[in-house]
């Protein structure tokens, strides 16, 4: 466990109790203050948590599910984990939230397909006194108890500045074309990245980078591979800047091709991106922490249920990983263990419940 005392003055006074005890701590930003987030050692009772993910189509949400399951085991609570099958399946995700209520959940951890689309569900959950935690994706609503996700604007700005530095280092005589694949059109994380990157590119003096639209789309290999192929047929680009699925496909697709991009940069980490970085096919990635963000969401849910002190927003800072610092990158926060399948499971019946 890391020592927390030197950082205590860096967090709000309301978090002092939270930082006084715990089995493990990690650097984080809690309600805008840098410090250590300290995990609980154990829950006071076996709470029932219900997590609803957008999909299980890429390894990012495998990592989220792994983190949820891991921290539930540490704290001694139950967690059910379900997924809606894709970013186009909002109705199914809303149905799964209602199913959490029917299953007797004490708290719902929601990685929302659309952050503004759950007004009715949040009212239902509030009426049932069920706590709601925003899990990695962003979720609107006054009744949301707490949020666990990265700062998308900051992450997008960092990766944009890195791509600019690549162009400046080579002294490009003409503007480089950057093929941009943000991800799903209705997700807060992809829209946050998009806004930050466009803002940074618009501020270039001189303008060395021109953004080329690769297109919005779900982070499935089928969708992202189609977008990458379409861009390649339309025009060459010097850089691919993309969500992890598009970046991973681009690394394979462009290998050995004429007029291939000079650089491929991913906006977040995944197993495939990490492997492609090790072979030199992907240049850099923003290393976020979906495993840890999920663990924090479980911890926040228990804190809210037990009326302990907790922050409203916790972010684990992402860092830029390049070929220069790849060897020191620890992937435990970003990916699930090799060979582990995504843990999707129903909440067990309540103790003493009679089976039909």
N, C-alpha and C positions, 0 to 999 in steps of 0.2 A: 504493500500500500504506500502511496506517496504521502509525504508530509503535507498537511493542509494548512498549518498555522501561518506560514509566510504569505499565503494568498488570502487569508480571511478578510482583511480590510478591503479587498478588491471586489467583494460581492455585497449585495444589499444586506442590510441588517436583518431583514426578514428571513434570510437564508442561513443565518448563523447556526440555528439548530440543525438544519440539514447538513451542514459541513462538520458538525461535531462528531458524528459517528458514521461508520460505514466500512464495508469490507474492501472496497476498491474505489479508486478515483481516476478520473481522466481529465485532461485539459479541455475546457469548453468555454463557451460564451453563454452566460445565463442572464437573461433580461438585459443584454447589452454590456455586461461586465465580464471581463476575462478572469478566470479562476479555475478551480478544479470542481468538477461535478462528482460528488461522492455517492456511490450506490448504497442502497439499503442492504443490510445483511440478510434480513428475513421479513416476510410479511407477518402481520399479527394474526391473520386467518387465511384460509384457502379461498381467496377471491376467484371469481370467474371472469376472465377477460376474453373478449371476442375481437379478433383482428380481421379486417376485410381489405384485401389488396386489389389493385386493378387487374392484375394478370400474373401468370407465372411463365411468360413467354421468353423472358431473358433472365440471365443469372443475377441481375440486380435484385429482383424481388425474391429470389432464392436466398440471397444474403440477408434480406430483411426478415424473411420467415425464420431463418436459422437464428438470428439475433433474438427474435421474439421468444422462440422456443427455449433458447439457452437461458435467458434471464428469468422466464417463468419458472424453470427448474431450480434456479439459484434461490429465488424468493419463496418457492413453495406454493405457487398459485397455479391454477389451471388456465390454459389458453387454447382457444379454438382458432384456426386459421383457415380462411376461405379466400378464393380469388374469383374475379368476375369474368375472366377469359379474354380481356382486351379493353383498350381505351374507348372502343366503340360501344361498350356494353354498360352504359350508365344505368339502365333500368335493372339489369341483373345485380349491379352493385348495391343499388337502393334496396332490392329485394333481400340481399344478404344481410344488410343492416337490420331490416325488420326481423329476419331470422335470428339475429343475435338476441333481440328482445324476447322472442319466443323461446329461446334456449336458456333464458334466465341469466343473461350476462349482467355483471355488476359494472363493467366498463367496456366501451367499444373503442378500439384503436383503428382509425380509418385513414387509409392512404387513398385519398379521394381522386377519382377520375376527373372530376370538375369541382374546384374548390367552392363554387357558389351554388351548387345544385342540390344541397342537402338540407334546405331550410325546414321542410316538413319532417324529415327524419330527426333533425336536431330537436325540434319541438316535441316529438314523440319520446325521444330519449330523456329530455329534461323532465317531462311529465312523469316518467317512470323512475326518476332520480338515478339514472344511469350516467356515469361519468363518460366524457368523450375526450379522447386524445388525438390530436392531429399527428399522423404518422408519416413522416418524410416528404409528403407531397404538397402540403399546404391546404388549409381548410378554413372557410369563413364561418363566423358565428360567435355571438357573445357567450353562448353556453359551452363553447369548447374550453375545457379546463386548462389544457396546456398544449404546446406545440413542440415537436422534436423534428427539426429539419435544418439543413444547411442554409447559409445566406446565399441565395442564388445570384443576387446582384453582384456581390463581392466575388464569387467564384467566376462568374462570366467576365468581370472586368479583368481579373488576373489572367485568364486564358487568352483574352483578346490582346492584352499587353504583350504576352509572350509571342503570339503570332506576329505582332508588329515588330518585335525585337528581331525575329528571324529575318524579316524583310530588310530591316535597317542594317543588320549585320552584313548582308550580302550586297548592300548598296544597289538595290534593284533600280534600273534605269526607267522602267515603266511599272505601272501598277500591277501587282500580283492579283490574280483572281483567287478568291477563297470560296470554295464550295461549302455551303453552310447547311447542315442537317440538324435542326434544333430538336426534333422529336414530336410528340403528340401536340396537336393544336389546342387542346383544351386543358392541358396540365399546367399547373402554376410553375413547376420547376423549369419546363421547357420555355415557357413564356418569359420567365425571369432571366434565363440565360440569353434569350433572344434580345430582350430589351437592353441588357447590359452590353452585349457585343455590338449591337447597332449604335449605341451611344458612344462607345469607345472608338469605333471606326469612323463615325461622323466627326469626331474631334481630332482626327489625324492632321498634323501639319508638318511636312507635306503629306498628301494622301498617297500612301504606297500600297494600300490594300483596297480592293474592290470586292464587295460581298456578292456572291453569285448564289441565287436561291436554289438549294437542292430540293426543298419541299418539306412540308410538315407530314408527319405520319407516325403511326403506332410503332413502338420499339419492338417489333417482331422482325425476324430475319427476312421473312417474305416481303414485308412492306419496305423495309430499309434497303434491301438489295435491289428492289425495283427502282427506288429513287436514285441510288448510286449509278445504276446502269443507264438510267435516263440522262443523268447529268453528263456521263462520259460520252454518250452519243451526241449530246448537244454542243459541248465545247470543252476544251482542256482547261484544267485549273492547276495552279502551282501549289495550293494547300487544300487539304480536306480538313475541315473543322466540324466535328460531328458528335452526336450521341454515341454511346459505346457500341451499340449494335451496328450502326452505319460505319463507324471507324474500324471495327473488327472485320466487317465484310470488305471494306475498301482495301485493307491490308492484303487480303487474299486476292481480290479481284484485279488489282493493279499490278500485282507482282509480275515482273518480267514484261509488262506491256510498254509499248512506246508511248511517249508523252504522258507518262505517269506523274502524279503529283510529287513535288519534292518532299513534302512533309504531310504527315497525317497526325492530327491532334484530337484527342477525345476529351469531352467535357466531364466525363466521370470514369471511374475505374470499373472493370469487370474481369472475370477470369480470362476471357479471350483477349481483351486489351492488354492485360499484364503479360500474357504469353507472347503476344505480337511485339510488345516492347522489348522483351528479352531477346527476340530474334532481330531486332532493329527495324521491323516493318512499320511500327508506330513510333512516332518521334517523342510524344509527350502525352500526359494525361493529367487531369485534375483528380487527385486522390481524395475522394469523399469517404464517408464512413457509414454505409447503410447498416452494417451489423451493429455498430455501437449506437446509432440513432434509434434502432429498434429496441435495443436493450434499455436505453434511456426512456423511451416511450412506455415500456412496461413498468419501469421504476416510477415514472410520473403518475401512471394510473394508480398504482398502489398507494403512493403518497396522497393523491387526491381522495381515494376511498377512505384512508385512515386519518384524514384531516391533519396531515403533517405539513410542514413548511415545504413549498416547492415553487420554482420559477414558472412564469407563463411561457417563456420561449427558451429552449436550449438548442444551441448550434455547436456542432463539432467542426472546427475550422478545416476546410479543405486545403491541401497543399499541392503545388505543382511538382510533378515527378517527371524528370527528363532522363535521358540516357546517362547524364552525369551523376545523378543521385539515385538511380534505380536500385543499385545494389543495397542501399540502406533502407529501402522501402519495406515496411512491415505490412503485409496484406491482411492481417487478421481482422482489422476493422472494416475492410472493404468487400471481402468475399467469403463465402461459405467454404468449409473444408472440402478438399478434393474428394470426389466420389460420393458426397452426401446428396441425397435427393431432397427436394423441397418438402419440409414438414407441413403438409396440409392435413388438418384433422378437425373433427367435430369436438365441441365441448362435451365432456362426459356428463352423464345425468347427475342431477343434484343428489347429494347424500340423502338417502331415505326415500327417493322418488320411486314410484311404482311403475314398472315397465308396462306398456299397453299390451 
